[in-house]
Amino acid sequence: MSKTSSIMRLALLQLKGSKDKVANVQNAASKIDAAVKEHKPRLITLPECFNAPYGTKYFREYSETIPDGYTSQHLSNLARKHQVYIVGGTIPELGENDAIYNTCTVWSPTGELVAKHRKMHLFDIDVKGGIRFKESETLCAGNDFTIIDIDGHKIGIGICYDIRFEEMARLYRNAGCEMIIYPAAFNMTTGPLHWELLQRSRANDNQLFVVTTSQARDTTAEYVAYGHSMVVSPWAKVQQSASEGEETVVADIDFSEVEQVRQQIPIFGQRRIDLYATENKSK
């Protein structure tokens, strides 16, 4: 597909969640309505687990099928109503054989489900004096890479913990991606340490845009998200960033920057693939 424009307007919706799925989805819908009215974006992104509390004990209770579940139907209708692309954060998905996945859905301006990405790397950590979390207690891992095409621009999809794995981002770069979008919910232990660092690292390593949309911080929640949704340029500069609370971040993405950086610092063609390589083994 030919590239119709080098400029794309994004709206990142940093949302606060609750234990009320209907209220969470309605809040997202309200923020989408407002973002479209005020900013007219081409693409809207939502946070990880935006329709449910983030916790292993909640995933199965809040899980639903895709694309006929409650949340999917609302996202489809919103995309069609506003004629925008929506990267629908993530929701707990009830999959085949009763398995539960942490899944990102992507909706076209016609309301069509154009992609579904299941979190590839499950968030299993135990930081002494900080946080212990084991997604694998409830969730299954996805095995597929996900690339969408919007106006001729290839965009890779990852989810939160996926950002720690440079090999995944490298394979997206190898496939021609100019951006990677990560719905996310870093916490108050790893957020201050690694949130910005990882985004700038992935952007710098692969000379592309990195976009993260986080949950808003709620200090009364069982899992407290860090916030600070962000857009990082191919130069590894922070282009836009949110604070901690509910916020809409709007960024105009100039994809011509990708080619400029890659031409001026041509590391892709300088890699010694005769000595080392990152390969996609999922094919």
C-alpha positions in Angstrom: 0.0 0.0 0.0 1.3 3.4 -0.9 1.9 6.0 1.9 -0.8 8.6 1.6 0.7 11.0 4.1 3.9 11.2 6.3 1.9 12.9 9.1 -0.4 11.0 11.4 -2.2 12.4 14.4 -2.4 10.1 17.4 -4.5 10.4 20.6 -3.3 8.4 23.6 -6.0 8.0 26.2 -4.5 7.5 29.7 -7.5 6.1 31.6 -8.3 5.3 35.2 -10.0 1.9 35.7 -12.3 0.4 38.3 -14.1 -2.9 39.1 -17.1 -1.8 37.0 -16.5 -3.0 33.4 -19.5 -1.1 32.0 -18.3 2.1 33.6 -14.7 1.5 32.3 -15.9 1.0 28.7 -18.2 4.0 29.0 -15.4 6.2 30.3 -13.2 5.1 27.3 -16.1 5.8 24.9 -16.6 9.3 26.4 -12.9 10.1 26.1 -12.8 8.8 22.5 -15.8 11.0 21.7 -14.0 14.0 23.2 -10.7 13.3 21.5 -12.3 13.0 18.1 -14.3 16.2 18.6 -11.4 18.3 19.8 -8.3 16.8 18.0 -9.5 14.7 15.0 -6.9 12.0 15.3 -6.4 9.3 12.7 -5.5 6.7 15.4 -6.5 6.4 19.1 -4.8 4.2 21.6 -6.0 2.8 24.9 -4.2 1.4 28.0 -3.5 -2.2 29.0 -6.5 -3.9 30.8 -8.6 -0.7 30.4 -11.9 -2.5 31.0 -11.0 -4.4 34.2 -8.8 -4.3 37.3 -5.3 -5.4 36.6 -4.8 -8.5 38.7 -4.5 -12.3 38.2 -7.6 -12.9 40.3 -9.7 -10.7 38.0 -8.6 -11.9 34.5 -11.0 -14.8 34.2 -13.9 -13.0 35.8 -13.7 -10.1 33.4 -12.7 -12.2 30.3 -14.8 -12.1 27.2 -14.6 -13.4 23.6 -13.3 -11.4 20.7 -14.9 -10.0 18.5 -18.4 -10.7 19.8 -17.8 -9.7 23.4 -19.2 -6.6 25.2 -16.0 -4.5 24.9 -15.1 -5.5 21.4 -18.6 -4.6 20.1 -18.3 -1.1 21.7 -14.8 -0.5 20.3 -16.0 -1.6 16.8 -19.0 0.7 17.0 -16.8 3.6 18.2 -14.3 3.1 15.4 -17.1 3.0 12.8 -18.9 6.0 14.3 -15.9 8.2 14.3 -14.1 6.7 11.3 -10.8 6.2 13.1 -8.4 3.4 13.9 -8.5 2.3 17.5 -5.8 0.3 19.1 -8.0 -1.0 21.9 -5.5 -1.3 24.7 -5.9 -4.8 26.1 -8.7 -6.8 27.6 -8.7 -10.3 29.2 -9.7 -12.6 26.3 -11.5 -15.9 26.7 -9.9 -18.0 24.0 -10.0 -21.5 22.7 -9.9 -24.4 25.2 -11.0 -22.0 28.0 -7.6 -20.3 28.0 -7.3 -16.6 29.1 -5.0 -14.2 27.2 -4.1 -10.5 27.7 -5.1 -9.3 24.2 -4.9 -6.1 22.2 -7.5 -5.6 19.5 -7.2 -3.2 16.6 -10.2 -1.7 14.8 -10.5 0.0 11.4 -12.6 3.1 10.5 -15.2 0.7 9.2 -15.4 -1.1 12.6 -13.6 -4.2 11.3 -11.3 -6.2 13.6 -8.1 -5.9 11.6 -5.7 -7.4 14.2 -5.5 -9.2 17.5 -2.3 -9.4 19.5 -2.0 -11.7 22.5 0.7 -10.7 25.0 3.8 -12.7 24.1 5.9 -12.3 27.3 4.0 -12.8 30.5 4.7 -10.4 33.3 6.3 -12.7 36.0 8.5 -10.8 38.3 9.5 -10.8 42.0 11.4 -7.7 43.0 12.4 -7.9 46.7 10.9 -5.1 48.6 9.0 -4.0 45.6 6.4 -6.0 43.6 5.6 -9.6 43.0 3.3 -10.4 40.1 2.8 -13.6 38.1 0.5 -13.3 35.0 1.3 -16.9 34.2 -0.8 -18.0 37.2 -3.9 -17.2 35.1 -2.9 -16.2 31.6 -1.5 -18.0 28.6 1.1 -16.4 26.3 0.5 -15.5 22.7 2.9 -16.8 20.0 2.2 -14.4 17.0 3.8 -11.1 16.0 1.3 -8.5 14.9 1.8 -5.8 12.3 -0.9 -3.5 11.1 -0.8 -1.2 8.1 -2.3 2.3 8.4 -2.0 4.6 5.4 1.0 2.6 4.1 2.8 2.7 7.5 3.7 -0.5 9.2 3.1 -0.5 12.9 4.0 -3.4 15.3 2.0 -4.2 18.4 3.4 -5.3 21.7 2.0 -5.3 25.2 3.7 -3.8 28.3 6.3 -6.4 29.4 6.9 -7.2 25.7 8.9 -3.9 25.6 11.7 -5.5 27.6 12.6 -7.9 24.8 14.7 -6.1 22.2 14.5 -9.2 19.9 10.8 -8.7 19.4 11.2 -5.0 18.5 14.1 -6.0 16.2 11.9 -8.4 14.2 9.3 -5.6 13.8 12.1 -3.4 12.5 13.3 -6.1 10.2 9.7 -6.4 8.8 9.7 -2.7 7.9 7.8 -1.2 10.9 8.1 2.5 11.5 6.4 2.4 14.9 5.7 0.1 17.7 2.7 0.6 20.0 2.7 -0.9 23.5 -0.5 -0.6 25.6 0.9 -0.9 29.1 0.6 -0.6 32.9 4.0 -0.3 34.5 4.0 -0.1 38.3 5.5 2.1 40.9 8.6 -0.1 41.3 9.6 -0.6 37.7 8.0 2.6 36.3 10.4 5.1 37.8 13.4 2.9 36.9 12.7 1.7 33.4 9.6 3.1 31.8 11.2 6.0 29.8 14.5 4.1 29.5 13.0 1.1 27.7 11.0 3.3 25.3 14.0 5.3 24.3 16.1 2.2 24.0 13.7 0.5 21.7 13.3 3.7 19.6 17.1 4.2 19.4 17.9 0.5 18.7 15.4 0.3 15.9 15.1 3.9 14.7 11.4 4.1 14.9 8.6 5.7 16.9 7.6 4.0 20.2 4.2 4.8 21.6 3.0 3.6 25.1 -0.4 4.1 26.5 -0.6 3.5 30.3 -3.4 3.3 32.8 -3.7 6.4 34.9 -2.3 6.2 38.4 -4.9 5.3 41.1 -3.2 5.1 44.5 -6.3 3.4 46.0 -6.1 0.5 43.5 -4.6 -2.9 44.3 -2.2 -2.5 41.4 -1.0 1.1 41.1 0.0 2.0 37.6 2.9 4.5 36.9 1.1 6.5 34.2 3.2 8.8 32.0 1.9 7.6 28.6 4.6 8.6 26.0 5.6 9.1 22.4 9.3 8.7 21.6 10.7 9.7 18.3 13.2 7.7 16.1 15.9 10.0 17.5 15.0 8.5 21.0 13.6 11.9 22.1 10.5 12.1 24.2 8.1 13.9 21.9 5.0 13.9 24.2 4.4 12.7 27.7 1.5 12.5 30.1 1.6 13.1 33.8 0.1 10.5 36.3 -3.7 11.1 36.1 -6.3 10.7 33.4 -5.1 12.6 30.4 -5.3 12.7 26.6 -2.0 13.0 24.8 -2.1 14.2 21.2 0.9 13.8 18.9 1.5 14.5 15.3 3.7 11.7 14.0 6.0 12.7 11.1 7.0 9.4 9.6 9.6 11.1 7.4 11.8 11.3 10.6 12.2 7.5 10.4 13.8 7.6 7.0 15.9 10.6 8.0 17.4 8.9 11.0 18.0 5.7 9.2 19.8 7.4 6.3 22.0 9.6 8.6 22.9 6.8 11.0 22.6 3.7 8.8 23.1 1.0 11.4 20.5 -1.4 9.8 22.8 -2.0 6.7 25.9 -2.0 8.9 24.8 -4.9 11.1 27.2 -7.9 10.8 24.5 -10.4 9.9 27.3 -12.7 8.7 28.2 -13.0 12.4 24.8 -12.6 14.2 21.1 -12.2 13.5 17.7 -12.1 15.1 15.3 -14.5 13.4 11.6 -15.1 13.5 11.0 -18.7 14.5 7.3 -18.5 14.7 6.8 -18.9 10.9 
